[in-house]
Amino acid sequence: MGRSASRFSLLAAGVLVAALATQTCTNGARQSPAVPVVDRAAALFARHCAACHGNRGAADTPTAALLLPRPRAFADGIFKLASTSNGVPSQADLVAMLRRGMPGSTMMSWGWMAEQDLELLAGHVRELAVAGRTDSILGHREADATATATARAEAERELTAGPPLDVPPAVAADDATMARGRDLYLRHCAACHGDAGEGLRPAAEWAGAREVLWPRDFTAGFLRGEATHEALAHRILGGMPGAHMPPARLSAAELQAVVAWVQGLLPDGAATRHSQWRRHLRVARAEALPGTVEDPRWQRFEVVRLPLAPLRWRPDAVFEVRARFAHDGNRLVVRLEWDDDTRDDRMLGDSPASDGAAIQFSSAHDAPLFAMGSTSDPVELWHWKSFRDQDVAGALDLLTGALQPPSDATLSIPGITGPGTRGEALVVHGFESMARVRGTGNPLRAQPAWHEGTWRVVLTRELAPAGKDTIDFRTGGGVLFSVAVWDGSIDLQPWSKAITTWHRLELDE
C-alpha cells in the first residue's frame, strides 16, 4: 500500500480522536503497583484521562474541543454527581462515577480497573480541582508563599464534601404515591425533562443550542448516574451543579413519591442501556465459517450488543452496534450490524459523506482509548468505508465524462452505485505516526450489505500475523478491541463518529 494512500486512509478512519499526541502520556510503559501512590495516580491519569481532561484538569485539549458535551474541567471545581449537602462529591462519589462512566457523553466506565487504582484516580481528580481553584483565587497577580497557602486553604475548604444528604427509604409505588409523584414531577421537573421524561431540547435555531446541556431523556436510558432510589434521590434533592440542575426543596414524603414516578418512566433495561462497561467475549471455533453477510450460520454465534458513544452527542446518532465473532483456527470473521435509516454508500447519490465502520485491536492490557496506540503499544486498525474518493476516482471519471451515470439499477460498481468492498488493516503507533502508517500485510476482506435500515458488514482476516506489530490472534490471553461507526448523513468529518470503549476478545481453541 502506498504511503499517501495509507495516510489518507488513516485520516478517514480516525477511530480515535485526532491531535492527541501532545496531550496523552508519552511513556507507554506500564506502571508497577510498587510505584509511590502519588506518582502512580498521576501516571494513571496521564495514560487514561489527560487526553480529554488535560494534564492540569482544565479540559483544554484538542480532544476536548471536538467532544460534545465537553469533558469536565476539574479545575472549575464543579461536578455533576454528588451525594452531599453542598454538591461537592465525596471520595466515594468520585470512585462511583469513574466505575460507571457517564452515559450520554464519551466518559467511559473504568470499572475494569483495580479498586485501589480507582481510589488513586479519584484522589488525583480532587487534587486537580483544588489546584485549579487555588489558581483561580490567586488570579493573575504575583503571589508569595503566604498568599498561595491562604488561597490553597480556601480552595480546600470550598472543595471539602459536606454532610451526606438525608434520603428517606423507598416506598411502595401504589396508586396514591404515583399520583402524588406525577403531580410533583409535572410541577418541578417536566419543564426541562418533558411530561413523559423524554427530555426537552432547544430549537436548532436557538442561539447556543449545540452547546447547552440538554436535560436527559429518561425513556432512552441516558442517565448520568444510577437509577436506584437512593441515587435518583441524591440528584433530585441535591441537584447537579455541573449540569445546571438546581436542588429541589421537597419533604421526605414528596421526595419518595417523585422518585417512584421517575423510576416508572424508565423502560425495562433503560438504566444500563448506554453504560460503557467492558465486556469479555469468547469467540467460538467453527468447522465452517459463514460465507456471506446473510449466511444463516451466523445465527449459531452469540450476538453481543455494544453501546456506542457519539463524540458529538445528538439524538439521531447511532447508539449501538451488534457484533458476532467466529473463527476456524485459521481466520477470524467479524460481523458488525447497526441501524441507520440513511443509506450513504454511493458517490453518485446525495450522500454528503460515507457510512463506515472500524475495529481497533490492542495487545496491551491497559491501552489508552484515545491515543491511537504508541511506540511501545501499537494498535491494529481494521477499516471499511462505503465509498472513498481514491478508490472510485477512475471509474467516476468515466461515468461523469462522456458517459451518463448508469440507469440500470442492477448495475453494481462498488463505491459508486453501491457500497465499497475494500477493507484496510493498518498498524498505528500513535497519532504522531500518521506519516509512517503502513498496512499490516494481512489482507482484510470486507462484505457490506444494507437492508431496510440496517447495515451488516463482515470483516475477515487470517489469525496469523503477516508483519511486525500486527496482532497474533492465536496467542492466549486475548486482545482488546473497540468499534467505531460513521453515519454519513451526520458524520461529515472523520473524527465525527460513535465509538465503544475497549472490550476484551479471546478465542476458544
N, C-alpha and C positions, 0 to 999 in steps of 0.2 A: 504494500500500500504506500502511495506517495506521501511525503511529509505534509505537503499543503493540503491534501485531501484529509489526512488524519487530523490536522489542526482544525479544519472546518468542521469535521465530524464531532470533535470534542466540544467545540463551541456550540454546535447544535444540540449535542446530547445534554450537557450541563446537568447531570443528575444531581450534582451538589452545587451550592451557590458559588458564583464567581467572586474573585477578588478577596480570597480569604488568606492568602499566603502571609500577609503582614499581620494578621490578627491571630492566627492559630499558633499553637505551641510548635516551635521548630524542632524540639527534641522529641523524636518519636520513641525513645527508649521507655520501656515500662518501668514504673516505679516500684521499688521494693517496699513491703509493709514496714521494713525497719527504718525507712526514711523518717526523720522527725516530722511530727504531725503538721506543723506549720508549713514546712516545705511540701509535704505530700498534699495537703489541701490546696496549695497554690498550683501544684503540678496537675492535679485532677481538674481544677477549674480551667487552667490553660489548655488542657487537652480536649475537654469536652464542652466547655461553656463560653470561653472567651471569644470564639468566632462570632457569636451573636451578642453577648452581653459586654464585650470589651474587657481588656485586661484589668481596667480600673473600675469596671461595673457601670460605665456610663452609656452603654448601648450605642456607641458612636462609630461602629464598624461599617465597612461597606456592605456586609451581610445584613445588618440591622436595617439599613436604608432600603433594602429590597423586600423586606418582610412586612406583611400587614395581617394582624396587628404587630406593631414594632415590639421587639423584646423589651422586657422590663429594665429600666435604668436603676440599678440598685442604689446608685449614688443619690437618687432623689429621696430615698428612704420611704417610699410609698409602695405598698404591696396590695395584692388583691384578696388573698385568703388569710384570715386570722380568726382565732377563737378567743380573742381577748377584748376587754372593755375599751381599750384605746386604739384598736385597729392595727397595732404593731404585732407582727407574728411572733409567736414563741419559737424556740428551737424545734419543738415537736411539729409546729405548723409548717416550718420550712422543710423539714425532712419529709413530711407527708406530701407536700407539693412536689418535691423532687421525685419521690417514689411514684406518684401517679401521673405527673405531667399536667398539661392544661389543654384539654380538647378545645378545638376552635382556634388554635394557634399552632405554631411549629414547636412549641415546648413539648418534647417527648418525655416519656416515662424513663426514669433512671432506676427503676426497681430492680434491674439486674445487678446493680452494684451491691457490694457488701454493706451491711448496715453501718459499720464503722466509717466507711467512705462517705456515705450519705450524711452522717453526722459532721464529718470534716467539711464537706462542701457547704452544708448549711451554716456552719460557723464562719466559713470564709465569705459567704454572701453577706452575712451580717457585718463582718469587718469592713467589707467594701462599702456597705451602706453608711457605716459610722464615719469612715474616712471621707466619703463624698460629702456627707452632711457637714463635717468639720471644715472642709474647703469652702462650702457654701457660706457658712457662718463667718469665716475669715474674709471672704470676698477676694478682691484683688490687692488689698493692702499688704504691705510688708508686716510680718508678724514675728515677734520674738518668741522664745520658748514659753514664757508665761501666757501670752495671748493664745498660742497654739494649744497649750494644755487646758486653758479655760474653754476654748471652742470645742475641744475634744470632749471635755466633761459634759458640756451642754448637748453635744450630739449623742453621747452615750445615754443621757437622761431621756432625750426625745425618743430614742430607739430602744428603750427598755420595754419589754412586753408588760402590759398591765395585767390585772387580775383576770382570770378566765370568766367568760360570760356564764351567767347562771341560766342554764337551759332546762326547762321542765321536761319530764319524760313524755314519750308519745302517748296518745290516747287512741281509743278505737275510732275508726273512721265511720261512725254511724251517721244517719241522715241529719241529725241536728248539728253535729260537728262539721259536716261537709257543707251544709247550708250556710253556717256562720263563716266557714273558711272561704267560700266563694264570695260572699259579700265583702269580706275584708280584702281579698285578693283584688276584686274589681275596684275597690276604693284606693288601695295603696300600691298595687303592682301593675295593673293592666295598662296604664298609660304608657308604660315602656315595654312590657312583655306581651301585650295583647290579651284580649279576652280569653283566647284559647291557649295561651302560652307560647304562641308562635314567634314572638319577638318582633317588635315593630322596628322598621328601618326608615331613615330619612329618604325622601325622594332623591333620585340620582342627580337632579339639577340643583339640589340644596348645597350651598357653599360648605365645603368641608365634609361632604357626605362620605368620601372614601377614607377619611382619617378618623371619623368618630368611632367610639367603642360601641358597637351595636349590642343592645340587650340580647341575651341568649335565648335561643329557640329551645324551650323545654321539650317540645314534641319531637324534635330531631335528635335530642340527646346531647346537645352542645352545652354541657355543664362544666363550669370551671373546676368545681370541687365535687365531692362525692354526693350521692343522693340519699344518704341516711337522714333520719330525723335530726340527729344532732348536728350534722354538717350543714344541712339546709337552715336549721335554726340559727346557727352561728352567722351565716351570711345575711339572713333577714334581720336579725336582732342587732348585729354589729355592723352591717353594711360591708362594702368593699371599697376602700379608699382609692385603690388603683384602677377601679372600673367605674368611678363616679356614681356608685350606688350608695345612697345615704342609709344610715341605720333607721329601722322602723321602731317607733315607740309603741310597743304592744304589751298588754298584760300577758301573764303566763297562759291563761286560757285562750286568748286571741292568737298567741304565737302557735300553740298546739293546733288550733283549727286551720290556720293559713298554711302551715307546713303540711298538714294532711291533705289539703286541697292541691298544693303544688305537686306533691307526690302522686296524686291522682291524675295529673296532667301528663305524667311520664308514661309513654307506652312501654310494654314489656321489653326489657333489654336496652332501653334507650340510655340508661345511666352510664353504661360502659361501652356503648356502640363505637365511640370515637377515641377510646383510650389507646394510646400508642405504647402499650407494653410489649416486651419482646417475647416472641413465640419460639419454641424449639420444635422444629419439624423434622420428621424422619421420612426419607424417600424410599418407597418400596421398590424392590427389584422385580422386574417382569421378564418373562421369556421373550415376549414380543411387545415392542413399544407401539403406541398409537401412531398411525401413519399420516393422518390428516388432522386438521383443526377439529372437525366434527366426528372423528372416529369414535364409535360407541365405546371402545375400550377405555376411553378417558373416565368413564363412569366407575371404573374399578379403583381409581385412585382418589384419595381424600382431597376434597376441595377446602382450601384454607382461606378464610376471609381476613384480609389485611387492611386496616383503616389507613386512609391517606390524609395527609395534612397539606392543604394548598399553601404555597409560600405567600401568595396574595389571596387572603381569605375572601370568598364571596359565596353566596348561597347556591349558585349554579355550577360550582366546581365539582370535580369528580372526588368523592369521599371514600371510595372503596375499590380495591382490586381483589379479585378472587384468583387464587393460584393453585395449580396442580403440578406435581413433580413426579417423574418416573425415571428409572434407569435400567439398563440391561447388562451392566458390567462393563460396557464399552462407551455408551453415550448417555448423556443427561438431557432429558427433554422437559421443558417447562411450558405450560400453557397459562397465559395471563388473560384474564377476562374482566372487562369493566363496562359500565353503562355509559353511553354517550349518544344522545339523540341526534347530534350533528355529525354527519359523516364528512370529515375533512381529509380526503385522501386522493385528490386529483388536481394536477397542475392546471387543467383547463376548466375547473369548476369555479365556484365562488368562494372557495376556502381562503381566508386570509393567512392561515398558517396550517401546518400539517399536524394531524394526530400522531401520537407516538408513545413508545414505552421503552424503558431501560431497566436493567438489573445490574447492581453493583455488588461485587463479591470482595471479601477481605479475609485473609487468613489470620489476622490479628484478633486477639480475644477482646480487645477494648478499643477498636478502631473509632476515631472521631467521625461523627456522621457528616459534618460539613467541611471536610478538608480535602476531598479527592485523593486520599492517600498521602503518603510521604515518602521520602527517600528510603527509610528503613521499612515502611509498611505500605507498599504499593497496593492498588486495587485493580481489579479487572472489571471492565465495563462492557456489558452486552447492550447493544443499542439498535432500535428499529424505529424508522420514521415512515409514515405513509407516503410521503414524497419528499425528494431532496433535489435541489436545483442541479447539482453536479451530476446526478445520476440520469437525469432526463433531458439535459441540455440539447444533445444531438437530435434526439427524436422530436423534441419540441420545435427545433428549427425547421424540420421538415413539415410538421403539421401546421405551423403558423406562417410558413412562407408561401410557396405557390399552391400548396395543398390546403384544403379546408379541414378543420377538425372532423374526425370520423363521426358519421351519424348513426352507424351501426352499433347499437347498444351491446352487441355480443363481442365486439372487438375489444380486447383487453391489452393495454400497454401499461405495465406496472409503473406507478407514479404519475401517469398522465390520464388514463381513463379508469384506473383502478388503483388499489393500494400497492405500494412498492414492496418488493420481496427480498430486499437486501438487508442483511444484518451485519453488524460490525462487532468485533471483540477487540478491545483496546486495553493497553496497560497504562495506568496513570500513576505518577509518582508525586502527586500534589499539584495544586493549581499552577504553581510556578514552572511545572514541567511541560506545559501545554505545547511549547515549541518543539519538544522532543518526544511527543507521544507517538507510539507505534502500535501496530497491530500485534496480536498475540501469536500469530502463526496458526491458530486454530480457526478453521472456517466456522462461521456461525450461520446456520440455516434459519431463515425466517419464513413462516407461513401465516399470513394475516387473513382475516375474514371479518366483515361487518355484516350483521343481520339484525334487522328490526331493533335498532337502538343499542346494540351490544357489539363491542369489539372482542375478538378472540385472536390471540397471536401466539403461535408456537415457536419457541426458540430451541435449537438443538446444537450441542457441541460435544466433541469427544471428551471423555473423562480425563484422559492423559494429557498433560500439558505439552505444547509444541515448542515453547520457548521459555526464556528466563523470566521469572517474576509472575508467570501465569499460574492460575490456580490448578492444583492437582486434586481433583475431587475424589481420588482413590484413597487418600490418606485418612486415618481415623481422626476423631475429634470434631469434625465438621468445620464449616466456614460460616462467616456472617454474610448476609445479603440484605439489600434494601431495594425497593422498587420505586420508579418514578413513572408518572403518566402525564401526557400532554393532551389537552383538548384544544385543537387548532382554532376553534371559533373564539376562544377567550384567552388562550395562552399564546400571545403574539410574539413573545421573546423567549429565547432558550431557557432563561432562568425562571420563567413563569410556568409553574408546573405543580403537581401534587406529589408528595413523597411519603414513604413509610419510614419508620425507624429501622434500626438493624434487627434482623431476626437470624436465628441460627438454623443451619441446614446440615443434616447428617444422613449419609447414605447407608441403607441396610446392605449387608453383604449377600 
